[in-house]
Amino acid sequence: MSWLPATRALSCVVLLLLLVVAVAPPASAAAITRGDFPTGFVFGTGSSAYQIEGAVAEDGRKPSIWDTFTHSGYSPGGATADVTADQYHKYKEDVKLLSEMGVDAYRFSIAWPRLIPDGRGAVNAKGLEYYNNLINELLRHGIQPHVTVYHFDLPQALQDEYNGMLSRKFIDDYTVYADVCFKNFGDRVKYWSTLNEPNIEPIGGYDQGFFPPQRCSLPFGISCNNGNSTTEPYIVTHHLLLAHASAVSLYKEKYQDKQGGKIGLTLLGSWNKPATQTPEDIAAAARMNDFHIGWYMHPLVHGDYPPVMRKNVGSRLPSFTAEELKRVLGSFDFVGFNHYAASYVKADLSKLDQKLRDYMGDAAVRFESVPFFDLKNQSSPWVLREMLEHLQVKYKNPVVMIHENGAASVADPSGDKALDDEFRSRYLQDYIEATLQSSRNGSNVQGYFVWSFVDMFEFLFGYRMGFGLYGVDFNSEERTRYRRHSAKWYAGFLRGGELRPVAVPGQAYSQ
């Protein structure tokens, strides 16, 4: 994270992929198998287009805002995803690896600038061909395609034309793009996610400015020269919600009965805990969960933004028309959550006295400055159980897919292919068992996807850290894949093996 000022680095990671020290309760000794999960429960792994495909200037694809951002030198280590893991050319090899691992499903996204390079207008035949080939290859191997329509890679053309998601024009262009996806792939794709992590993209891109399109305003953002951190995150979220609801309405009216699929969206599910047990900090954690998860779940389930957001944000928080509310309310068959760990917050009510406030000021909290930890040493699966229980109680127990869950490792500068990642196997088994426990306690969780299938460009880390079950030799022109212990472990579990504690030298197993 040396690419960000130290004072901002902590808050940026907290909002995106916060991994904070947590104390875990005693382990359960019971061994479980895949057969203990409900019939139809889906196990998979995933990726996203910009992070894994490469071929950014091939076969008609045009730049996204992430291409512009990385080529301007703003990403970690100046990394780009121009080639990354090169799945565009290696999809057949990758599908074979997925099949050998025994997954039910593969979650991936479609690149808007590959399918409709200018954001609107002509559909790129080569883009259609690639995604048809990938989907067909997955189905030939008995693997379900779970498709995300939009995963951060907005066509640069739309950003240039009307400031992208700040304009209501985005809603119409996104809906047309989604229609192209449903029309061309929906006969075979049965699980659609409209958006990935729309509850964090507005913070990174329009409040703090550390992600594209780098809009923000002082004193809230990083190197700001445009934007308004006090209003734009809320405007962008409003337009994302309306775009989601528009696409879902289209799918349900035009395609669902004929194609038989399901549609939802995917949120970042960082779970906020009080740093102390004072009433103020307990209230702060609940408030942050409303700002983070409730920002989307409350409109989707209850028909408006959370009351605490209405109170604290005031007139800066957009309102829904009656017609918009009809579309937004209940506009999902499932909700995906990308979950990694907990964040710990303290109340900071003094922020509400500030004349100018951004999202964090409106939430009136601050994150504890505790050390980050290496996931080789610890996991906190009880946090996932708490989040799922919260969804049961507060949001009418929706169908949930855990769309991302995984552990990072620092890239090995020696290029050693035999990475000993038993820590990742242990982390995954902790969270898989927590998922089963939540299911048995009444949560409507129906799927679990490991992040990620292979090492690839990470939005937060570039190539400095990787989450892959399979490693990738990025020094090799062939981008050679190599199987890690975690891939072997996951394959064993998926093929009926027992979920038992993984022995990690020098460490005690904890749950």
Salt bridges, closest charged atoms under 4 A:
ASP36 OD1 - ARG440 NH2 3.72
GLU53 OE1 - ARG114 NE 2.90
GLU58 OE1 - HIS89 NE2 2.97
ASP67 OD2 - ARG61 NH2 2.93
ASP82 OD1 - HIS71 NE2 2.82
ASP86 OD1 - HIS89 ND1 2.72
GLU93 OE1 - LYS90 NZ 2.86
ASP94 OD1 - ARG481 NE 2.81
ASP104 OD1 - ARG34 NH2 2.33
ASP118 OD1 - LYS62 NZ 2.93
GLU129 OE1 - LYS126 NZ 3.72
GLU137 OE1 - ARG140 NH2 2.64
GLU161 OE1 - ARG120 NH1 2.75
ASP173 OD2 - ARG120 NH2 2.93
ASP179 OD2 - LYS254 NZ 3.52
ASP187 OD1 - ARG188 NE 2.97
GLU232 OE2 - ARG215 NH2 2.82
ASP281 OD2 - LYS346 NZ 3.04
ASP290 OD1 - LYS394 NZ 2.71
ASP304 OD1 - ARG310 NH2 2.96
GLU324 OE2 - ARG168 NH2 2.75
ASP333 OD1 - LYS252 NZ 2.74
ASP362 OD1 - ARG316 NH2 2.72
ASP362 OD1 - ARG357 NE 2.83
GLU368 OE1 - ARG366 NH1 3.68
GLU386 OE1 - LYS273 NZ 3.05
GLU404 OE2 - ARG107 NH1 3.28
ASP421 OD2 - ARG424 NH1 2.75
ASP455 OD2 - ARG484 NH2 2.70
ASP473 OD2 - LYS417 NZ 3.57
GLU498 OE1 - ARG500 NE 2.41
